[in-house]
Amino acid sequence: MPHDHSHAGHSHHDHCSHGHLTGALLSRDEQRNAARQLSLAMIALGLLGLGLLWRWLEPQQQSVGQILFGVASLLVAVPVLRSGWYSLRFPSLHGITDQLVALAMLGAWAMGDLLTAALLPILMIFGHVLEERSVVGSQQAIEALGKLTRSQARRLLADGQVQEVDNSELLPGDQIEVRAGDRIPADGRVLEGSASLDTAPITGESVPQQAGPGMEVFGGAINLDGLLRIEVTRTGEASTLGKVIALMQNAERAKPPITRLLERYAGQYMVLVLMIAAITWFITQDPQAMLAVLVAACPCALVLSAPATAIAGIAVAARHGILIRSSAFLEEFADLSSLVVDKTGTLTYGALHLQALHCVDGTGQDQATLLALAASLGSASSHPVSRALAGLVAHDAYPPLQDIRERQGLGVTAITAHGDAALGRVELFDQLGISTPAPPDHDGPIAGLALDGRFLGWLLLADKVRPEAVSALADLRQLGLGRQMLLTGDRLPVARALAREVGISEVVAQALPEDKLSHVSAEIRQGFRPLVVGDGINDSLALKAGVVGVAMGAGGSDIALASADIVLIGSDLRRLGTCLRLSRQCRRTLQVNVAIGLGWTLAIVAAAAFGLLGAAGAMIAALLHNFSTLLVLGNAGRLLRIEEPLS
């Protein structure tokens, strides 16, 4: 369907709607133009019906029918000719269709076939409407995401009042209240309260996630219970959902090699089509066959093959909590042959957890008391070890402390109801004159705890391995990524222990960012196509260097997006396998779509050239052309049924 190019500087899109498969992806001006052209087509179709009825009722008065046909053709001629003229000024593969339809219509006029001159553009316009409605799942997916970004918010004012506002008015730093049953209106950090969140629309995780103070939450998630006070961190297009929608709208840029080849030779393709049409007319002396060649050569199905597949694939990925920065994954991800993965923040959570508590016998203290004392002392310091210990028990279970003193690099001391308490390194207890047993053999941080001059025990901390890491890496090995390397800046003993746990044989430790880059580059030089997975900050160079870079969650952080091709919003490693399976399915779908688009076009052109389409060849060619585009879109729509529930 030709588009109205009345606005200066308007970007051109042909009647195939190649880049705008759904109403959700059309701008308001384009939606109005499409509605206007559909209205014109409906009026023209009514006039055609009246003309045919008049011919049947009054066969002696053919002129009245011709006038009605002529008025109908003029109604739909304006957008056709405007689009054809625009495509001459700004040549592209997409403009070829506008030019061919305009030429066919002018040819029908020249032959005095006003019925064909009106019916051809009408068929194309209605074909476009069917194209827009064909990938219903993509439309629903994008519209559903769009609805998630629009909601009301309860903004907390400085005087404690609550103000109901549209979430588009929120700014980073605002504090909002989210009640049970409400949708979180923007990305943010929980300040107070706890609740279960349904994050399925964002991360693809079906199990509700527990949110508490300090946790990052995503706009669009639903608060199932509890009351949360949240500080807004990202809004609008900067939010996780906003970035997902923007990426889906950019999916139209995906082009298979055959499309890029045709774009390079778009002008020559037009000349070739005109030559075939001229030869057809010269040999057959059948103007209908010539018009049929012009219509049949419209490359709509071929132009639509890549965007339809990309939009469907990205919609499915977004539903599974996978944010795809570039639809080039259609060609790249399916051919990966090795995995290079970071440790901290990727295979592990990147945060310290208490691994073990070694109590000293005879102190008379139970573990619960020790943990509460360690948490209370830890809350008085900003050191990572202290912060990890501060979360061992609830805040209201902390024993009261007085005269708290932090000794830089050593630990914390304070006065309790039961005497002086201390938490820290061995050197702290040496200074305090408290004897300690030998620290246990441990690769991670160790903190000691003492009360009233007596040493109570050692607290052993370590980074926690993600529970899905073992199964996720095994899944990738089954999918063909048998070569796996752990590339980390951590110490070698820690890295080797983790590698054994998750099933990786090759380990490179104590690597700086530039070392990671050189190892990834070496993988490529050796002929491998590495998938690089990292946390998106200290791995940014390696992520850029890999064939495909995947960043872990970070709430869609700018650094992760700038460095990686793909971001796992929920940081679930099992989604790597989902990415690989989805990309391979997208590639197969794209190959079938290109075959349909190219093969069908050639077949219709050949049938039209040899006069096999009959007396109404141009109209039959238009119908067959629309059918091919629907085949392409329907095949792409099959991707939307892909589901990968996580166990």
Legacy VTK file of the C-alpha trace (Angstrom):
# vtk DataFile Version 3.0
C-alpha trace
ASCII
DATASET POLYDATA
POINTS 647 float
0.000 0.000 0.000
1.448 3.398 -0.842
1.983 5.754 2.050
1.169 9.418 2.164
4.439 11.350 1.971
2.930 14.779 2.359
5.154 15.598 5.344
8.536 16.978 4.411
11.387 14.801 5.492
9.084 11.880 6.217
10.940 8.585 6.151
9.752 6.409 3.321
7.997 3.077 3.770
6.350 1.206 0.929
2.960 -0.352 0.839
4.361 -3.595 2.183
4.663 -1.849 5.537
8.003 -3.623 5.736
9.135 -1.880 8.862
5.776 -1.371 10.553
4.063 -4.714 10.866
1.743 -3.605 13.600
-0.262 -0.596 14.559
1.843 -0.393 17.716
4.909 0.332 15.588
3.295 2.983 13.410
3.598 6.638 14.247
0.395 8.609 14.707
0.823 10.313 11.321
1.333 6.970 9.616
-1.694 5.493 11.372
-3.808 8.439 10.184
-2.476 8.063 6.634
-3.203 4.344 6.665
-6.741 4.962 7.956
-7.292 7.658 5.307
-6.128 5.371 2.505
-8.290 2.525 3.801
-11.286 4.857 3.770
-10.502 5.887 0.187
-10.176 2.226 -0.779
-13.563 1.430 0.779
-15.225 4.314 -1.115
-13.498 3.278 -4.350
-14.605 -0.322 -3.840
-18.187 0.892 -3.362
-17.989 2.874 -6.612
-16.609 -0.199 -8.393
-19.528 -2.210 -7.078
-21.982 0.424 -8.311
-20.283 0.481 -11.709
-20.474 -3.292 -12.079
-24.120 -3.268 -10.942
-24.932 -0.531 -13.472
-23.256 -2.531 -16.251
-25.356 -5.532 -15.346
-28.630 -3.587 -15.056
-28.060 -1.221 -17.999
-25.667 -2.921 -20.453
-26.452 -0.288 -23.102
-25.113 2.552 -20.917
-21.466 1.462 -20.482
-20.326 5.073 -20.131
-21.921 5.449 -16.681
-20.037 2.381 -15.441
-16.806 3.712 -16.928
-17.300 7.044 -15.162
-17.772 5.255 -11.838
-14.651 3.159 -12.497
-12.727 6.308 -13.421
-13.736 8.134 -10.229
-12.773 5.067 -8.168
-9.337 4.886 -9.819
-8.739 8.605 -9.254
-9.537 8.235 -5.539
-6.793 5.636 -5.009
-4.420 7.132 -7.591
-3.323 10.047 -5.401
-1.473 8.037 -2.709
-0.117 5.622 -5.349
1.360 8.354 -7.533
2.646 10.329 -4.536
4.491 7.282 -3.207
5.827 6.448 -6.656
7.148 10.001 -7.100
8.723 9.958 -3.646
10.506 6.680 -4.377
11.966 8.166 -7.576
13.473 11.024 -5.580
14.743 8.697 -2.818
15.512 5.334 -4.470
15.376 2.159 -2.368
14.352 -1.447 -2.640
11.171 -0.589 -0.772
10.334 2.105 -3.338
10.366 -0.399 -6.187
6.937 -1.646 -5.156
5.476 1.874 -5.212
6.926 2.464 -8.668
5.709 -0.854 -10.064
2.165 -0.373 -8.760
2.102 3.187 -10.125
3.350 1.994 -13.521
0.766 -0.789 -13.631
-1.994 1.687 -12.816
-0.806 4.157 -15.469
-0.601 1.305 -17.971
-4.162 0.284 -17.197
-5.252 3.889 -17.708
-3.418 4.035 -21.031
-5.278 0.920 -22.191
-8.582 2.354 -21.064
-8.970 -0.462 -18.505
-10.324 1.702 -15.695
-11.591 -1.337 -13.753
-8.036 -2.713 -13.439
-6.634 0.779 -12.767
-8.913 1.043 -9.728
-8.853 -2.542 -8.517
-5.047 -2.944 -8.414
-4.398 -0.222 -5.799
-7.482 -1.332 -3.858
-6.160 -4.893 -3.653
-2.792 -3.586 -2.486
-4.390 -1.409 0.190
-6.497 -4.265 1.532
-3.441 -6.524 1.350
-1.603 -4.088 3.593
-4.452 -4.170 6.119
-4.256 -7.970 6.183
-0.477 -7.757 6.661
-0.945 -5.505 9.675
-3.399 -7.939 11.236
-1.523 -11.136 10.379
1.117 -11.185 13.103
-1.459 -10.711 15.820
0.845 -12.104 18.471
3.569 -9.539 17.745
1.032 -6.750 17.916
-0.342 -8.019 21.203
3.146 -8.523 22.652
4.274 -5.007 21.831
0.988 -3.417 22.867
1.073 -5.368 26.143
4.565 -4.064 26.866
3.414 -0.570 25.967
0.552 -0.823 28.449
2.994 -1.831 31.170
4.799 1.481 30.740
1.595 3.488 31.265
0.187 3.530 34.782
-0.674 5.749 37.736
1.807 6.362 40.547
1.441 7.448 44.175
4.220 10.024 44.598
5.211 10.922 48.174
5.646 14.643 48.741
8.028 16.298 51.204
5.196 17.005 53.650
4.150 13.342 53.706
1.157 13.792 51.411
0.469 11.299 48.623
-0.071 12.672 45.104
-1.663 10.568 42.334
0.247 11.248 39.085
0.781 9.623 35.717
4.017 7.644 35.773
5.310 9.732 32.854
5.624 12.627 35.323
7.986 10.721 37.638
11.635 11.758 37.827
14.692 9.885 39.147
14.928 10.525 42.887
11.162 10.696 43.442
9.775 8.463 46.182
6.629 6.484 45.466
4.296 4.188 47.357
3.223 0.895 45.763
0.298 -0.889 47.397
-0.693 -4.545 47.079
-2.240 -5.131 43.654
-0.580 -2.080 42.075
1.867 -2.173 39.202
5.303 -0.690 39.889
5.307 2.459 37.736
9.072 2.810 37.149
12.418 1.162 37.828
13.617 1.853 41.349
15.156 0.735 44.637
13.103 -0.412 47.620
13.526 1.867 50.637
10.980 0.329 53.013
8.645 -2.644 53.166
8.617 -6.125 51.719
6.369 -7.791 49.169
6.121 -10.591 46.626
6.409 -9.322 43.043
5.090 -10.872 39.843
7.982 -10.092 37.465
6.915 -12.452 34.657
6.283 -9.641 32.118
9.819 -8.319 32.668
12.118 -11.233 33.506
10.039 -14.171 32.297
10.253 -15.716 35.776
6.969 -17.387 36.726
7.790 -17.703 40.446
7.051 -14.511 42.439
10.165 -12.696 43.640
10.522 -11.416 47.191
11.451 -7.722 47.358
12.874 -5.960 50.397
14.915 -2.874 51.356
17.865 -2.231 49.047
16.557 -4.405 46.188
16.268 -3.149 42.614
12.772 -3.531 41.130
11.524 -3.114 37.564
8.670 -0.985 36.304
5.792 -3.174 35.127
6.111 -5.772 37.895
2.983 -6.305 40.016
3.004 -6.021 43.803
1.132 -9.132 44.972
1.135 -8.264 48.679
2.638 -5.824 51.149
3.392 -2.111 50.934
6.586 -0.803 49.325
8.267 2.576 49.441
10.494 2.943 46.392
12.988 5.524 45.171
12.677 5.956 41.390
15.939 5.363 39.483
14.872 5.151 35.815
11.747 6.282 33.970
10.302 6.296 30.452
12.673 5.275 27.669
15.554 4.884 30.155
13.656 2.195 32.089
14.054 -1.501 31.405
10.644 -1.769 29.721
11.237 1.384 27.712
14.447 -0.074 26.337
12.733 -3.368 25.468
10.057 -1.550 23.463
12.619 0.648 21.692
14.625 -2.419 20.720
11.542 -4.162 19.374
10.728 -1.105 17.289
14.263 -1.140 15.874
13.948 -4.784 14.827
12.921 -3.633 11.349
16.577 -2.942 10.581
17.346 -6.667 10.339
18.128 -7.572 6.734
19.129 -10.962 5.363
21.983 -11.081 2.802
19.528 -11.458 -0.103
17.778 -8.229 0.928
21.077 -6.335 1.179
22.047 -7.693 -2.237
18.792 -6.503 -3.806
19.137 -3.083 -2.162
22.567 -2.709 -3.705
21.108 -3.435 -7.127
17.653 -1.886 -6.628
17.984 0.299 -9.722
19.139 -2.604 -11.881
16.280 -4.742 -10.533
13.797 -2.117 -11.695
15.362 -2.021 -15.165
15.266 -5.828 -15.340
11.563 -5.910 -14.422
10.755 -3.285 -17.053
12.683 -5.277 -19.656
10.802 -8.466 -18.792
7.508 -6.566 -18.989
8.461 -5.051 -22.373
9.548 -8.421 -23.778
6.317 -9.974 -22.498
4.239 -7.344 -24.289
6.364 -7.623 -27.459
5.969 -11.411 -27.634
2.412 -11.867 -26.421
0.885 -8.511 -27.457
-1.132 -8.963 -24.271
-1.203 -5.792 -22.148
-2.721 -7.723 -19.222
0.303 -10.034 -19.161
2.605 -6.995 -19.120
0.726 -5.425 -16.208
0.759 -8.758 -14.397
4.584 -8.878 -14.660
4.863 -5.402 -13.105
2.613 -6.353 -10.193
4.138 -9.802 -9.688
7.663 -8.374 -9.451
6.854 -6.358 -6.284
9.347 -7.746 -3.706
7.076 -7.290 -0.682
7.417 -10.802 0.739
11.198 -10.627 0.443
11.380 -7.193 2.059
9.132 -8.346 4.916
10.955 -11.609 5.597
13.665 -10.191 7.902
11.648 -7.585 9.870
8.785 -10.025 10.475
11.179 -12.666 11.803
13.175 -10.156 13.872
10.127 -8.591 15.518
8.638 -11.990 16.369
11.989 -13.228 17.739
12.590 -10.122 19.842
9.004 -10.250 21.155
9.548 -13.845 22.307
12.915 -12.931 23.830
11.386 -10.015 25.756
8.711 -12.345 27.100
11.502 -14.554 28.465
13.393 -11.695 30.128
15.975 -11.347 27.345
16.702 -7.823 26.103
18.243 -7.926 22.627
20.180 -4.815 21.640
20.731 -5.777 18.001
18.696 -8.121 15.830
21.972 -9.214 14.228
21.696 -12.107 16.713
19.633 -13.807 13.980
22.825 -14.393 12.038
25.446 -14.469 14.804
24.120 -16.370 17.813
23.238 -19.529 15.901
26.871 -20.109 14.817
28.610 -19.742 18.197
31.163 -22.437 19.002
32.679 -21.520 22.391
31.831 -19.850 25.689
33.947 -17.353 27.629
32.324 -16.567 30.970
33.203 -14.274 33.872
32.982 -15.425 37.493
31.981 -12.642 39.875
28.501 -11.344 39.178
27.992 -13.865 36.376
28.424 -17.437 37.623
28.149 -16.049 41.155
25.934 -13.355 42.637
28.836 -10.961 43.111
27.987 -10.455 46.791
29.419 -12.058 49.929
27.338 -14.537 51.936
28.068 -16.348 55.184
29.362 -19.785 54.214
30.151 -21.191 57.676
30.395 -20.263 61.371
33.189 -21.925 63.365
32.352 -21.499 67.061
34.900 -21.866 69.837
33.832 -24.494 72.352
33.073 -23.464 75.907
31.935 -19.911 75.236
28.376 -20.629 76.322
26.928 -18.749 73.335
24.534 -20.281 70.807
24.793 -19.627 67.063
21.715 -17.377 66.954
23.233 -15.046 69.557
26.566 -14.948 67.727
24.919 -14.145 64.409
22.811 -11.372 65.937
25.903 -9.807 67.548
27.905 -10.071 64.286
25.029 -8.494 62.326
24.702 -5.611 64.768
28.440 -4.867 64.643
28.470 -5.287 60.846
25.713 -2.712 60.411
28.056 -0.073 61.851
30.518 -0.343 58.919
30.351 0.112 55.141
32.986 -2.562 54.448
31.685 -5.327 52.080
32.256 -7.999 54.739
30.372 -5.943 57.321
27.504 -5.272 54.905
27.197 -9.005 54.232
27.069 -9.794 57.954
24.547 -7.012 58.633
21.926 -8.960 56.693
22.245 -12.143 58.754
19.284 -11.248 60.983
16.430 -8.738 60.925
17.233 -5.219 62.097
14.934 -5.495 65.102
16.950 -8.502 66.340
20.187 -6.496 66.664
21.463 -6.255 70.268
21.914 -2.569 71.214
25.413 -1.103 70.865
27.115 1.919 72.385
30.369 3.755 71.708
30.738 2.170 68.239
34.187 2.633 66.720
35.334 1.527 63.286
39.043 0.760 63.057
40.047 1.406 59.451
41.015 -1.818 57.696
40.715 -3.886 60.882
37.097 -4.058 62.053
34.548 -2.638 64.497
34.378 -2.426 68.294
31.438 -1.460 70.517
30.048 -1.769 74.044
27.145 -4.136 74.676
25.125 -5.071 77.744
27.422 -8.098 78.164
30.753 -6.313 77.705
33.004 -5.047 74.953
32.454 -6.665 71.542
34.753 -6.783 68.506
34.351 -7.916 64.887
37.202 -7.961 62.408
40.510 -9.380 61.221
43.121 -11.290 63.273
45.187 -8.108 63.601
42.304 -6.417 65.455
42.301 -9.066 68.167
46.090 -8.899 68.447
45.765 -5.172 69.202
43.017 -5.834 71.761
45.082 -8.544 73.452
42.536 -11.274 72.777
43.994 -14.682 71.948
42.525 -16.419 68.904
42.777 -19.941 67.510
44.364 -20.360 64.077
41.970 -19.210 61.325
40.528 -22.094 59.288
41.751 -22.715 55.736
39.409 -20.677 53.552
39.741 -18.970 50.140
37.416 -16.094 50.968
37.189 -13.356 53.600
37.239 -14.356 57.287
36.016 -12.280 60.246
36.481 -13.024 63.933
34.035 -12.221 66.751
34.816 -11.582 70.415
32.769 -10.572 73.467
33.981 -9.458 76.916
37.588 -10.401 76.148
36.741 -13.931 74.948
37.035 -15.049 71.333
33.725 -16.589 70.173
34.376 -17.849 66.651
35.243 -17.326 62.989
32.763 -16.291 60.312
33.697 -17.577 56.844
32.300 -15.627 53.880
32.240 -16.415 50.185
30.546 -15.396 46.982
27.559 -17.637 46.303
27.303 -19.616 43.059
24.066 -19.111 41.155
21.980 -22.267 41.639
21.220 -22.567 37.914
24.871 -22.247 36.798
25.593 -25.993 36.580
22.475 -26.854 34.568
22.835 -23.764 32.333
26.407 -24.608 31.325
25.498 -28.268 30.781
22.635 -27.118 28.529
25.051 -25.013 26.462
27.393 -27.983 26.079
24.501 -30.063 24.730
23.745 -27.271 22.269
27.285 -27.412 20.856
29.246 -24.981 23.044
31.537 -27.667 24.427
34.552 -25.380 24.637
34.041 -23.321 27.805
36.517 -20.996 29.533
36.266 -19.306 32.934
37.913 -15.890 32.577
38.137 -14.012 35.871
40.144 -11.451 37.769
39.869 -13.529 40.954
42.646 -15.675 42.438
43.457 -19.004 40.790
42.474 -21.309 43.712
39.053 -19.652 43.993
38.544 -19.779 40.224
39.535 -23.458 39.986
37.200 -24.436 42.808
34.294 -22.720 41.103
35.208 -24.189 37.706
35.139 -27.715 39.158
31.742 -27.021 40.706
30.126 -25.834 37.459
31.917 -28.190 35.078
34.397 -25.878 33.299
37.837 -27.331 32.540
39.749 -24.281 31.248
40.491 -21.474 33.734
42.248 -18.128 33.324
42.574 -16.239 36.628
43.828 -12.844 37.822
42.982 -11.340 34.420
42.744 -7.573 34.033
40.186 -6.102 31.582
42.840 -5.867 28.847
43.854 -9.492 29.528
40.241 -10.566 29.066
40.161 -8.717 25.756
43.314 -10.448 24.523
42.009 -13.912 25.485
38.730 -13.339 23.641
40.634 -12.059 20.596
42.849 -15.168 20.736
39.730 -17.363 20.685
38.607 -15.675 17.476
42.070 -15.983 15.886
41.996 -19.720 16.610
38.831 -20.026 14.552
36.260 -20.132 17.366
33.168 -17.934 17.562
32.952 -17.076 21.275
29.885 -16.170 23.285
31.162 -13.827 26.003
29.107 -13.532 29.199
29.937 -10.974 31.882
28.478 -8.459 34.276
28.684 -5.618 31.751
31.054 -3.346 33.696
34.557 -4.757 34.205
33.983 -7.108 31.247
32.973 -4.416 28.763
36.058 -4.806 26.538
35.621 -8.573 26.338
31.883 -8.233 25.689
32.603 -5.940 22.764
35.272 -8.251 21.347
33.145 -11.418 21.386
31.020 -12.491 18.433
28.037 -12.067 20.772
28.266 -10.382 24.184
25.717 -11.116 26.913
25.537 -8.912 30.012
23.945 -9.994 33.248
20.879 -8.070 34.367
21.951 -4.829 35.951
18.377 -3.681 35.396
19.177 -2.842 31.785
22.092 -0.612 32.842
23.550 1.768 30.281
27.007 0.172 30.583
25.622 -3.309 29.938
23.601 -2.105 26.959
26.542 -0.208 25.494
28.875 -3.203 25.750
26.673 -6.208 25.079
24.384 -7.402 22.307
22.040 -9.073 24.785
21.102 -8.399 28.424
19.545 -11.065 30.644
17.189 -8.842 32.622
16.661 -11.377 35.407
20.321 -12.541 35.350
19.157 -16.142 34.874
21.919 -18.131 33.153
19.405 -20.681 31.840
18.253 -18.014 29.404
21.543 -18.449 27.503
20.224 -21.756 26.211
16.921 -20.071 25.410
18.821 -17.461 23.375
20.649 -20.120 21.416
17.551 -22.184 20.651
15.550 -19.093 19.743
18.239 -17.744 17.422
18.514 -21.055 15.590
14.740 -21.212 15.196
14.752 -17.594 13.952
17.439 -18.432 11.406
15.458 -21.397 10.085
12.331 -19.225 9.909
14.228 -16.463 8.112
15.651 -18.898 5.555
12.158 -20.239 4.826
10.792 -16.695 4.547
13.510 -15.626 2.111
12.847 -18.771 0.048
9.117 -17.966 0.005
9.699 -14.332 -0.875
12.217 -14.971 -3.633
10.752 -18.198 -5.022
7.163 -16.989 -5.019
8.070 -13.716 -6.761
10.002 -15.541 -9.480
7.150 -18.029 -9.951
4.493 -15.310 -10.308
6.655 -13.285 -12.689
7.233 -16.372 -14.839
3.534 -17.256 -14.826
2.621 -13.667 -15.757
5.237 -13.479 -18.525
3.966 -16.657 -20.138
0.356 -15.495 -19.939
-0.659 -18.223 -17.482
-2.649 -15.845 -15.277
-5.404 -15.340 -17.823
-7.317 -12.272 -18.921
-7.341 -10.731 -15.422
-3.618 -11.363 -14.978
-2.798 -8.152 -13.122
-5.492 -8.658 -10.491
-4.596 -12.323 -10.046
-0.928 -11.327 -9.675
-1.932 -8.799 -7.005
-3.871 -11.454 -5.097
-1.001 -13.949 -5.339
1.437 -11.247 -4.265
-0.603 -10.507 -1.144
-0.882 -14.219 -0.409
2.921 -14.552 -0.432
3.318 -11.721 2.087
0.762 -13.381 4.344
2.690 -16.660 4.084
5.873 -14.893 5.205
4.149 -13.133 8.087
2.287 -16.256 9.167
5.528 -18.263 9.186
7.213 -15.574 11.317
4.191 -15.560 13.624
4.838 -19.231 14.441
7.851 -18.066 16.466
5.493 -16.385 18.917
4.333 -19.776 20.161
7.794 -20.627 21.505
7.677 -21.175 25.269
10.545 -22.257 27.511
9.281 -22.580 31.080
12.092 -22.840 33.619
12.060 -25.744 36.020
LINES 1 648
647 0 1 2 3 4 5 6 7 8 9 10 11 12 13 14 15 16 17 18 19 20 21 22 23 24 25 26 27 28 29 30 31 32 33 34 35 36 37 38 39 40 41 42 43 44 45 46 47 48 49 50 51 52 53 54 55 56 57 58 59 60 61 62 63 64 65 66 67 68 69 70 71 72 73 74 75 76 77 78 79 80 81 82 83 84 85 86 87 88 89 90 91 92 93 94 95 96 97 98 99 100 101 102 103 104 105 106 107 108 109 110 111 112 113 114 115 116 117 118 119 120 121 122 123 124 125 126 127 128 129 130 131 132 133 134 135 136 137 138 139 140 141 142 143 144 145 146 147 148 149 150 151 152 153 154 155 156 157 158 159 160 161 162 163 164 165 166 167 168 169 170 171 172 173 174 175 176 177 178 179 180 181 182 183 184 185 186 187 188 189 190 191 192 193 194 195 196 197 198 199 200 201 202 203 204 205 206 207 208 209 210 211 212 213 214 215 216 217 218 219 220 221 222 223 224 225 226 227 228 229 230 231 232 233 234 235 236 237 238 239 240 241 242 243 244 245 246 247 248 249 250 251 252 253 254 255 256 257 258 259 260 261 262 263 264 265 266 267 268 269 270 271 272 273 274 275 276 277 278 279 280 281 282 283 284 285 286 287 288 289 290 291 292 293 294 295 296 297 298 299 300 301 302 303 304 305 306 307 308 309 310 311 312 313 314 315 316 317 318 319 320 321 322 323 324 325 326 327 328 329 330 331 332 333 334 335 336 337 338 339 340 341 342 343 344 345 346 347 348 349 350 351 352 353 354 355 356 357 358 359 360 361 362 363 364 365 366 367 368 369 370 371 372 373 374 375 376 377 378 379 380 381 382 383 384 385 386 387 388 389 390 391 392 393 394 395 396 397 398 399 400 401 402 403 404 405 406 407 408 409 410 411 412 413 414 415 416 417 418 419 420 421 422 423 424 425 426 427 428 429 430 431 432 433 434 435 436 437 438 439 440 441 442 443 444 445 446 447 448 449 450 451 452 453 454 455 456 457 458 459 460 461 462 463 464 465 466 467 468 469 470 471 472 473 474 475 476 477 478 479 480 481 482 483 484 485 486 487 488 489 490 491 492 493 494 495 496 497 498 499 500 501 502 503 504 505 506 507 508 509 510 511 512 513 514 515 516 517 518 519 520 521 522 523 524 525 526 527 528 529 530 531 532 533 534 535 536 537 538 539 540 541 542 543 544 545 546 547 548 549 550 551 552 553 554 555 556 557 558 559 560 561 562 563 564 565 566 567 568 569 570 571 572 573 574 575 576 577 578 579 580 581 582 583 584 585 586 587 588 589 590 591 592 593 594 595 596 597 598 599 600 601 602 603 604 605 606 607 608 609 610 611 612 613 614 615 616 617 618 619 620 621 622 623 624 625 626 627 628 629 630 631 632 633 634 635 636 637 638 639 640 641 642 643 644 645 646
